[in-house]
């Protein structure tokens, strides 16, 4: 095997290993771990700002029924599979389906529920 091909193979293995590692939540992410670890799954890391740049607040917080307060919602996998809450979009047509557990349940064990970095902004207004 050539050195170049060997380096490429090592890079692919390293990338695969990084993708398999549990994620640490980043600033603004919402960690959902009220029930996840108790039921044998890793915590959910919800990328709030990734969704927010694509949709207005009302899409999730009015039309899908999410309360506007971290920790105020009890969402089960049964409800998601039945097309409620996240399952309205994560249905295999709009976005990946609920059978791809690893894409949402990606948090490091022990992550506490809540908004990473706090709920207040340092911006020009009060939110």
C-alpha positions in Angstrom: 0.0 0.0 0.0 1.3 3.4 -0.9 2.0 6.0 1.9 -0.7 8.3 0.4 -3.3 5.5 0.5 -2.3 4.6 4.0 -2.7 8.2 5.2 -6.1 8.4 3.6 -7.2 5.2 5.3 -6.0 6.5 8.6 -7.9 9.8 8.1 -11.1 7.9 7.3 -10.7 5.7 10.4 -10.0 8.8 12.6 -13.1 10.6 11.1 -15.3 7.6 11.7 -14.0 7.4 15.3 -14.8 11.1 15.9 -18.3 10.8 14.5 -19.1 7.9 16.8 -18.1 9.8 20.0 -20.8 11.3 22.1 -21.2 15.0 21.6 -20.8 17.8 24.1 -23.5 20.4 23.8 -22.5 23.7 22.3 -23.7 27.2 23.4 -27.4 27.5 22.7 -28.1 23.8 22.4 -30.9 22.4 24.5 -30.0 19.2 26.4 -32.9 16.8 27.1 -32.1 14.3 29.7 -35.1 14.0 32.1 -35.7 10.5 30.9 -33.1 9.5 28.3 -30.4 8.0 30.5 -32.9 6.5 32.9 -34.3 4.6 29.9 -30.9 3.5 28.6 -30.3 6.1 25.9 -27.8 9.0 25.7 -29.1 12.5 26.3 -30.7 14.4 23.4 -28.7 17.4 22.2 -31.2 19.6 20.3 -29.4 22.2 18.1 -31.9 25.1 18.8 -30.1 27.7 16.7 -29.7 25.3 13.7 -33.5 25.0 13.7 -34.2 28.7 14.5 -32.4 30.0 11.5 -34.7 27.9 9.3 -38.0 28.3 11.1 -39.8 31.0 13.0 -40.4 30.4 16.7 -44.1 29.8 16.2 -43.5 26.7 14.1 -42.4 24.7 17.0 -43.7 26.7 19.9 -47.3 27.2 18.6 -47.9 24.8 15.8 -46.1 21.7 17.2 -47.0 22.4 20.9 -43.6 23.0 22.5 -43.9 25.2 25.6 -41.7 28.2 25.5 -39.6 27.2 28.5 -36.8 24.7 28.7 -37.7 21.6 30.7 -41.5 22.3 30.5 -42.2 19.7 27.9 -42.5 16.0 28.3 -41.8 14.3 25.0 -41.8 10.6 24.5 -40.4 8.5 21.7 -43.9 7.1 21.2 -45.3 10.6 20.6 -42.5 11.4 18.1 -43.1 8.1 16.3 -46.8 9.0 16.2 -45.9 12.3 14.4 -46.2 14.6 17.3 -43.6 17.2 18.5 -40.3 16.5 16.7 -42.0 13.7 14.7 -44.0 16.2 12.7 -40.9 16.9 10.7 -38.6 14.0 11.6 -40.8 11.6 9.6 -38.3 10.3 7.0 -39.6 12.8 4.4 -39.0 16.3 5.7 -36.0 15.1 7.9 -34.6 11.8 9.1 -37.1 9.5 10.8 -37.2 8.6 14.5 -35.5 5.3 13.8 -32.1 7.1 13.6 -31.7 7.3 17.4 -28.0 8.2 17.3 -28.6 11.5 15.5 -30.6 13.0 18.4 -29.5 10.9 21.3 -25.9 12.0 20.8 -25.0 13.6 24.1 -22.2 12.6 26.5 -23.6 10.6 29.4 -24.2 12.8 32.5 -25.2 16.0 30.6 -27.7 17.9 32.6 -31.0 19.1 31.0 -31.3 22.7 30.1 -30.0 25.3 27.7 -26.2 25.2 27.3 -24.7 28.5 28.2 -27.9 29.7 30.0 -31.2 31.2 28.9 -30.3 34.9 28.9 -28.6 36.7 26.1 -26.0 39.4 26.2 -27.4 41.1 23.2 -29.0 44.5 22.8 -32.5 43.5 24.1 -34.1 41.5 26.8 -35.5 38.2 25.5 
